[in-house]
Amino acid sequence: MSDFDALCGLRNPGREAALQAAAERIRLGHFDQVRIMWCDLHGLTRGKALMPSAALRALRSGISMVSTLMLKDTSDRTAFKVFEPGGTASLPGFGQANNLMLMPDPASLCELPFSPGSAWMRAQPFFQDGTPVDLDPRQVLQQALQRLAQEGYGLRCGLEVEFHIYRITDDSAQMDPARAEWPGVPPEVALIHPGYKLLSEDWYDMAQPALQIVQQTALGLGLPLSSLELEMGPSQVEAVFDATDALSAADHMVLFRNAVRMALRRAGYHASFVCLPPFGNLMCSGWHLHQSLVRLSDGQNAMRRDAPAPGAAVQDASFSLSDVGEHWLAGLLAHAPGMTALCVPTTNGYGRFRPNALAPQSVLWGRDNRGALLRVIGGASDPGTRIENRMGEPAANPYLYLAAQIHAGLDGIEHGWRAPPGTDDPYAPAAQRLPTSLAQALQALADDSAMVQGLGADFVAYFSRIKAAEVARFEAAQDPIEFQRSEYFSRY
């Protein structure tokens, strides 16, 4: 298997240079271990910690990974009957808990600032014949970006991520072997700030010890962190990142979310990226995704226009966006219900869709309107003109969240759709509503032929099967709050 990277078609000058550089750092003895990590369907990192000699071999030959890791739901149960005849008939290459191969990306090698001597490398799964696994979420985004590039565009994304940080007061129940459950209970926690004092400097100072860990972790990993802010809710904070290309933005979100949780846990904190932690009187967290199209021919913002279209009113999309920007906006609107399950993939996230909560409820856009689903920012001659999708929850898989934008937006471009006028009443009762549950969202995805075609029917069936298991457990739970406490709060 020493030439497995060649079998996978990964040998090229860029990767070879990165491989040699990574191998040199490992040989120099900078690291005691190298964590080879893969992002699963739910946005969590999984993998193995290799000794330096094994990590060097893995750069060429990869490492094995049990295929059932790709079939887990949010409770870590396998959603397919892998040991029964026909149990994985819809998943060619899977069955009997067989092995896949993880191939590391040497360019992603970095040192974990909270774990001295530990390095980290991102990896993606391949079948043993060298074929990439199309169900891999990063592969889904890569395929979407290839489709976008064929139309002459790239995508730039900026991230605004709200989440909660708590101080752990007692983790004895979580760590008690006599009380181990599947999934397990979370630790007992206390607030790091009392909330309801947006951007308060004194509350920020109260939370600063935890936020310093977030900052040191993000910057130590080379992530483009721009600011850390206090959000409205108790113990709620926000991290804002500079815009990058879409694949890098998704990679950054995966690394940030998982590294911050680990670094804070070492210091006695519990970070949660669930939308609504299982406590009363808290504010929901969202993940606002800023996006702009870039022309590959000249690198310029394709959503920017030099002047408003003749006769356009302020609430017309053509007042602020180029024609292609308006088509993209219209595609996002048309496919908003169908993309919801990818942007809000937990039963927990739907509690956020309510009136006057700085969160969307309906399929509407607005010019600099934070109550609308899609917020258009900038305007004529502004190089920063962009669209902000305010739908997502911070627990969403970044690769799938971004891939959904591409397939929806491209459909708008291909059909030349025009957007309706922007709203001044984002919570109007007559407006088309977003799905109000994960079950509704999965049905909307199944009914959206363009999204199914873009993502691939096999992927949609696979994603829906795993998410349906989650929905079934939620609907059968005697106590929905306790379900969300163990299913999400302790793990995401």
Secondary structure, DSSP 4 states (H G I P E B T S, - for coil): -TTHHHHTT---HHHHHHHHHHHHHHHTT--SEEEEEEE-TTS-EEEEEE-HHHHHHHHHH-EEEEGGGGGB-TTS-BSS-TTSTTTTTTSTT--TT-EEEEEE-GGG-EE-TTSTTEEEEEEEEE-TTS-B-TTSHHHHHHHHHHHHHHTTEEEEEEEEEEEEEEEEEE-HHHH-GGG--SSPPPPEEEESS---STT-HHHHHHHHHHHHHHHHHHHHTT--EEEEEE-SSTTEEEEEEEEEEHHHHHHHHHHHHHHHHHHHHHTTEEEE-SSS-SSSS-PPP-EEEEEEEEETTT--BTT--SSPPTT--TTSHHHHS-HHHHHHHHHHHHTHHHHHHHHS-SSGGGGG--TTSSS--BS-EEET-TTSSEEEE--TT-TT-EEEE----TTS-HHHHHHHHHHHHHHHHHHT--PPPPPS-TT-TTSPBPPSSHHHHHHHHHH-HHHHHHH-HHHHHHHHHHHHHHHHHHHH-S-HHHHHIIIIITT-
